[in-house]
Amino acid sequence: MDIPQLSPREWELLLDTAAAQAGHIAALLDRDMPTTLVDDAARAGVRLLPRQGELTPSCSCPDWGYPCKHAAAVFYQVARLLDEDPFVLLLLRGRGERELMDELQRRNAVRAAADDAAPQTPAPAGPLGVPARDVYAAARAGIAALPAPPPEADHPGQVASFATTGDPTPGLDPSALEFLAADTAARAARLLRQAALPCDVPHRPPGPASLTAAEDLVRLAAAAPPSEVFTRLCRHAGRTPHALTRKVRAWQQGGAAALQVLDDAWDPDPSQLNLAREAIKQAWEGERPPGLRTTRNRLTVIGHEVQLRLGTDGRWYPYRKEQGGWWPAGPADRDVTAVLAGLLASLDVTPTPRPAP
């Protein structure tokens, strides 16, 4: 290959073109040949990339192809080198990297000094700007006041009916859709009421608690009518109607906390159980207080199918033996004697506790 070197005049044009833009110098420092530099140099009359006639191969091998495999290998190698390092091309044109960069930095410094020495254009006379408060006040003056918020709804509106005429769509239960729509509307109303309360309201009620999927299914079952909806919830939960009904009763007595007491047994501090036993002993008079058998967090009344369960929230939950299992039997209370008295009264059992002073 015969690639001619640039003449001194062509080098001057190329260096002036490269130094005219800081981006050209930055790209060369990053080992990149910017296409803008190639185009700018071509417009100045300097052709950096070799012409077709400058890449005429010469090889002594007997290969009849053109180019021969040796020349083609040289072309590929040159292309790889030029892609990795643009200074290889500039070296082929006659100058090395260090010489070029020193000259570009010198010309860049001369250009910067000339720019600093040039007279500066004075800033236009007049105000520097408008205060931001004036702009803001002018903008507010043209904005109409927001309308008053609508009155708060006492209850969610009536949901649309999903009943259809003719044969129902397979797999579509209109009653289930209506139930879910009503539940969604009720939850949305609660969230809106919560969000509308000012942040500084004393005793601001907490927002709706986050429920697990299993807890939310029980919540839905507690609100579902005894219909196909409840049956479908049973199938989804993988439970019999008897088992889900038991969970529903627990939910109705105390929500997610009552569900935990229904399903989980735990080991409380022994002092909590001792205090409960002592309170029961002090509350009864006349006959002996009911005998109790302790199993973890559960106090079972001996001789009667009733039980007290201590929750992690510090409240006592009443249970009664029904249908071969323990079922929730009322709301929870922190007063263990009141819960036990209510259980025994439901069975019409004496003795009764002494009234609290």
Buried (B, 14 or more C-beta within 10 A) or exposed (E): EEEEEBEEEBBBBBBBBBBBBEEBBEBBEEEEBBEEBBEBBEEBEBBBEBEEEEBEBEBEEEEEEEBBEEBBEBBEEBEEBBEEBBBBBBBBBBBEBEEBBEBBEEBBEEBEEEEEEEEEEEEEEEEEEEEEEEEEEEEEEEEEEEEEEEEEEEEBEEBEEBEEEEEEEEEEBEBBBBBBBBBEBBEEBBEEEEEEEEEEEEEEEEEEEEBEEEBEBBBBBBBBEEEEBBEBBBEEBEBEBEEBBBBBBBBBBBBBBBBBBBEEEEEBEEEEBEEBBEBBEEBBEEEEBBEBEEEEBBBBBEEBEBBBBBBEEEBBBBBBBEEEEBBBBBBBBEBBBBBBBBBBEEEEBEBBBEEEE
